Amino acid sequence: MFQHKSNYCQLFLLDIFNRYFQMAANMTSMQSVSSTNTTFIRPSSFYINGLYNIPHAKYYYVFLCFVYAVTLLGNSFIMGTIYLARSLHTAKYIAVFNLAFSDLCGSSALIPKLLDMFLFENQSISYEACLTNMFFVYFFMTLQSLTLLAMAYDRLIAICFPLRYHAIVTKTTMTLIIGVMWILSMSVNALLVALVTRLSFCRSTTVNSYFCDHGPIYKLACNDNSINSIMGYVCTAALLYIPLILIALSYVCIGFALKKISHGVERIKAMKTCTSHLILVAMFYLPIIGVYTAALTTSLNTNIRIINTALTQTIPPMLNPIIYTLKTEEVSQSIKALYKRSKVNSVMQTAVKNRKGKIPVTS
């Protein structure tokens, strides 16, 4: 009797195990089928949509062509002036040179490709070229933000600790700060772009932007893109919002320091040294943070978002050298000195040539 019961139990257990293994086998086969169905797809190219259904959109792109030409000339002029004028070989102007360089390179990474795509209708861009474009646009935009922070640090030390300024803010210190900013910007944006390579694009490859924009691209992915979304928010906070908060705090400290200055003339003179930097900060941060905040809180029309973001990325680099030339006395004085020097040199060269022409040739 016990033997029959034990045999029955054994058969029952065997039947349970057989059913379990069959279920496991079925689940495995289902997973393998699903994995083959969701094959990792890396597209050969993306299609950049740009402005959609807007009449005379080409005039906007022609305007950006003009913006780029002014940006190229203005920033090259500022860099050339800083390089040639020995009076500008200071820690402050290392940061200004870096800002002009990042403005020039940032516009060069964005506008020529944009004009090629939309004026000449080459809107298809290869996968590798798209990621390269994304890296350089964000890299130089990050560099612009961090350089403005370095310039705020320079003004903070100059006004709050004027007697120790030349000991604290040396050319070596500023070079190290700029170097760290380059490494940080490169590392963060390389990671941002590298995370895009894990995404599979099995549906649309049409990007609703005017360049290879991170947000519109990762949202096209079929697989999990939560890491990309988190990274996007972290980079925006760390490289835009936090520098702006630190700049604002530095000017709060500067404000308290200016209140302690008894003489009104000295106070105005100290404030004038900050005017150009404050204008640059307002022009760079306020429009771009306004657009990003509006995009997060409300559903912006794609065309409005593209126009606003493009202008916020292209207009400040154009205006920065103009503001520095007009608002900064050191730069304007250096330009005048260089002009006088070149005029004197040209007069002397002309005189030497004339003298050589008058010397009689003896046989």
C-alpha positions in Angstrom: 0.0 0.0 0.0 2.8 2.4 1.0 4.7 1.4 -2.1 1.7 2.3 -4.3 1.4 5.7 -2.5 5.1 6.3 -3.0 4.9 5.4 -6.7 1.9 7.7 -7.0 3.8 10.6 -5.3 6.8 10.0 -7.5 4.7 10.1 -10.7 2.9 13.3 -9.5 6.3 15.0 -8.8 7.7 13.9 -12.1 4.6 15.3 -13.9 5.0 18.7 -12.1 8.7 18.9 -13.0 8.0 17.9 -16.6 5.4 20.7 -16.8 7.8 23.2 -15.2 10.6 22.4 -17.7 8.2 22.6 -20.6 7.0 26.1 -19.4 10.6 27.2 -19.0 11.5 25.9 -22.5 8.5 27.8 -23.9 9.4 31.0 -22.1 13.0 30.7 -23.4 11.8 30.2 -27.0 9.5 33.1 -26.6 12.3 35.3 -25.3 14.6 34.3 -28.2 11.8 35.0 -30.7 11.2 38.5 -29.1 14.9 39.2 -29.0 15.2 38.4 -32.7 12.1 40.6 -33.4 13.7 43.5 -31.5 17.1 43.4 -33.2 19.4 46.3 -32.4 19.1 48.7 -35.3 21.7 51.4 -36.0 20.6 53.6 -38.9 22.9 54.5 -41.6 21.7 58.1 -41.5 19.3 60.6 -39.9 17.1 63.1 -41.6 17.2 66.6 -40.0 13.7 68.1 -40.5 14.4 71.8 -39.6 11.6 74.3 -40.0 8.4 72.7 -41.2 5.9 74.3 -43.5 7.1 77.9 -43.1 7.1 80.1 -46.2 10.3 81.9 -47.1 12.3 79.9 -44.5 15.4 80.3 -46.7 15.6 84.0 -45.8 16.1 82.9 -42.1 19.0 80.7 -43.1 20.5 83.5 -45.2 20.3 85.7 -42.1 22.2 83.0 -40.1 24.8 83.1 -42.9 25.3 86.9 -42.2 25.4 86.2 -38.4 28.2 83.6 -39.0 30.2 86.0 -41.1 30.1 88.7 -38.4 30.9 86.1 -35.7 33.9 84.9 -37.7 35.3 88.4 -38.2 34.5 89.8 -34.8 35.9 86.9 -32.7 39.0 86.6 -35.0 39.5 90.3 -34.5 39.3 90.0 -30.7 41.7 87.0 -30.6 44.1 88.8 -32.8 44.0 92.0 -30.7 44.6 90.0 -27.5 47.5 88.1 -29.1 49.2 91.3 -30.5 48.6 93.7 -27.6 51.1 92.9 -24.8 49.0 95.0 -22.3 46.2 92.3 -22.7 48.5 89.4 -21.8 46.8 89.0 -18.4 44.8 86.3 -16.6 41.5 88.0 -17.4 42.2 88.1 -21.1 43.2 84.4 -21.2 39.5 83.8 -20.3 38.3 86.3 -22.8 40.4 84.7 -25.6 39.0 81.3 -24.6 35.4 82.7 -24.8 36.1 84.2 -28.3 37.6 80.9 -29.4 34.7 78.8 -28.1 32.2 81.3 -29.7 34.0 81.0 -33.0 34.2 77.2 -32.9 30.7 76.7 -31.6 29.2 78.8 -34.5 31.5 76.9 -36.9 30.2 73.6 -35.6 26.6 74.6 -36.0 26.0 77.2 -38.8 27.9 75.9 -41.9 26.3 72.4 -41.5 22.9 74.1 -41.0 23.3 76.1 -44.1 24.5 73.1 -46.1 21.4 71.1 -45.0 18.7 73.7 -45.5 19.9 76.1 -48.2 21.3 73.3 -50.4 18.7 70.6 -49.2 21.3 68.1 -47.9 19.2 67.2 -44.9 20.3 63.6 -44.7 23.4 63.1 -42.4 25.3 59.9 -41.7 25.0 58.3 -38.2 28.7 59.0 -37.4 28.6 62.5 -38.7 25.5 63.2 -36.7 27.1 62.1 -33.4 30.2 64.1 -34.2 28.1 67.2 -34.9 26.2 66.6 -31.6 29.4 66.4 -29.6 31.1 69.6 -31.0 27.9 71.7 -30.7 27.4 70.7 -27.1 31.1 70.8 -26.3 31.6 74.4 -27.3 28.3 75.5 -25.8 29.4 74.0 -22.4 32.8 75.7 -22.8 31.1 79.1 -23.3 29.0 78.6 -20.1 32.1 77.5 -18.0 34.2 80.4 -19.4 31.6 82.9 -18.3 31.9 81.3 -14.8 35.7 81.7 -14.9 35.3 85.4 -15.8 32.9 85.9 -12.9 35.5 84.4 -10.6 38.1 86.9 -12.0 35.7 89.8 -11.3 34.9 88.5 -7.8 38.6 88.4 -6.7 39.4 91.7 -8.4 36.6 93.6 -6.5 36.4 91.7 -3.2 40.2 91.1 -2.8 41.8 93.9 -4.9 45.2 93.9 -3.0 45.6 90.1 -3.4 44.2 89.9 -7.0 47.5 89.6 -8.8 48.7 87.0 -6.3 45.5 84.8 -6.6 44.5 85.2 -10.2 47.8 84.6 -12.1 48.2 83.6 -15.7 49.1 80.1 -14.6 46.0 79.8 -12.4 43.7 80.9 -15.2 45.3 78.6 -17.7 44.8 75.7 -15.2 41.2 76.7 -14.7 40.6 76.8 -18.5 42.4 73.5 -18.9 40.1 71.8 -16.3 37.1 73.3 -18.1 38.2 71.8 -21.4 38.7 68.3 -19.8 35.3 68.5 -18.0 33.4 69.7 -21.0 35.0 67.0 -23.2 34.4 64.2 -20.8 30.8 65.0 -20.0 29.8 65.5 -23.7 31.7 62.4 -24.8 29.7 60.4 -22.3 26.5 62.1 -23.4 27.1 61.1 -27.1 28.5 57.6 -26.2 25.2 56.8 -24.4 23.3 57.4 -27.7 25.2 54.5 -29.3 23.4 52.0 -27.1 20.0 53.1 -28.6 18.2 51.1 -31.3 16.3 53.1 -33.9 13.7 50.8 -35.4 11.1 53.4 -36.2 11.6 56.9 -37.5 15.0 58.5 -38.1 13.6 62.0 -38.8 15.0 64.5 -36.2 12.7 67.4 -35.4 15.4 69.9 -34.9 17.9 72.0 -36.9 21.0 69.9 -36.0 21.7 66.6 -34.4 20.0 67.6 -31.1 20.4 65.1 -28.2 16.7 65.3 -27.0 14.9 64.8 -30.3 17.3 61.9 -31.2 17.1 59.8 -28.1 13.3 60.1 -28.0 13.3 58.3 -31.4 14.8 55.1 -29.8 12.8 51.8 -29.6 14.7 50.5 -26.5 15.0 51.9 -23.0 16.2 55.6 -23.2 15.8 56.5 -19.5 19.6 56.8 -18.9 19.8 59.2 -21.8 16.9 61.3 -20.4 18.5 61.4 -17.0 21.9 62.3 -18.5 20.3 65.1 -20.5 18.7 66.6 -17.3 21.9 66.2 -15.3 24.0 67.9 -18.0 21.6 70.8 -18.4 21.5 71.4 -14.6 25.3 71.0 -14.1 26.5 72.9 -17.1 23.8 75.7 -17.4 21.8 76.2 -14.2 24.6 75.6 -11.7 27.1 78.0 -13.4 24.4 80.7 -13.6 23.6 80.3 -9.9 27.3 80.5 -9.0 27.7 83.7 -11.2 24.6 85.2 -9.5 26.1 84.4 -6.0 29.5 86.0 -7.1 27.7 89.2 -8.1 25.8 89.2 -4.7 29.3 89.2 -3.1 30.5 91.9 -5.5 27.4 94.0 -4.6 28.2 93.8 -0.8 31.9 94.7 -1.6 30.8 97.7 -3.7 28.7 99.0 -0.8 31.8 99.2 1.4 33.6 101.5 -1.1 33.2 105.0 0.3 34.1 107.0 -2.8 31.4 107.1 -5.4 33.9 107.5 -8.3 35.8 104.3 -7.3 32.5 102.4 -7.0 31.4 103.4 -10.5 34.8 102.5 -11.9 34.6 99.1 -10.2 31.1 98.6 -11.5 32.2 99.5 -15.1 34.6 96.5 -15.1 31.7 94.2 -14.6 29.3 95.7 -17.1 30.5 93.9 -20.2 30.6 90.5 -18.4 27.0 91.0 -17.0 25.8 91.8 -20.5 27.5 88.6 -21.9 25.9 86.5 -19.0 22.5 87.9 -19.6 22.7 87.3 -23.4 23.9 83.8 -23.1 22.0 82.3 -20.2 18.6 84.0 -20.1 17.4 83.1 -23.6 18.7 79.6 -23.6 17.4 78.8 -20.1 14.1 80.5 -21.0 13.7 78.2 -24.0 14.7 75.0 -22.0 12.4 75.9 -19.1 9.5 76.6 -21.5 10.1 73.2 -23.3 10.0 71.4 -20.0 6.9 73.1 -18.6 4.8 73.5 -21.7 4.5 71.9 -25.2 6.3 74.3 -27.5 5.6 74.3 -31.2 8.6 72.6 -33.0 9.1 75.6 -35.3 9.1 78.1 -32.4 11.5 76.0 -30.4 13.9 75.7 -33.4 13.9 79.4 -34.2 14.4 80.4 -30.5 17.1 77.9 -29.8 19.0 78.6 -33.0 19.0 82.4 -32.3 20.1 81.8 -28.6 23.0 79.7 -29.9 24.1 82.1 -32.7 23.4 85.7 -31.7 25.5 85.9 -28.5 28.7 84.7 -30.2 28.2 87.4 -32.8 27.6 90.2 -30.2 30.2 89.2 -27.7 33.2 90.8 -29.5 31.2 93.9 -30.3 30.3 94.4 -26.6 33.9 93.8 -25.5 35.2 96.3 -28.1 32.7 99.0 -27.1 32.3 98.4 -23.4 35.9 97.5 -22.3 38.3 100.4 -22.1 41.4 98.2 -22.1 40.4 96.6 -25.4 39.5 99.8 -27.1 42.8 101.4 -25.9 44.8 98.4 -27.2 43.0 98.6 -30.6 43.9 102.3 -30.9 47.5 101.6 -29.9 47.8 98.8 -32.4 46.3 101.0 -35.1 48.8 103.8 -34.4 51.7 101.3 -34.3 50.6 99.8 -37.7 50.2 103.4 -39.1 53.7 104.3 -37.9 55.2 101.1 -39.3 53.5 101.7 -42.7 54.8 105.3 -42.9 58.4 104.1 -42.0 58.3 101.4 -44.6 57.1 103.9 -47.2 59.9 106.3 -46.2 62.5 103.5 -46.5 61.2 102.6 -49.9 61.3 106.2 -51.1 64.9 106.6 -49.8 66.0 103.5 -51.5 64.5 104.7 -54.8 66.3 108.1 -54.5 69.8 106.5 -53.9 71.8 106.8 -57.2 73.2 103.7 -58.6 77.0 104.0 -59.0 78.9 102.0 -61.6 
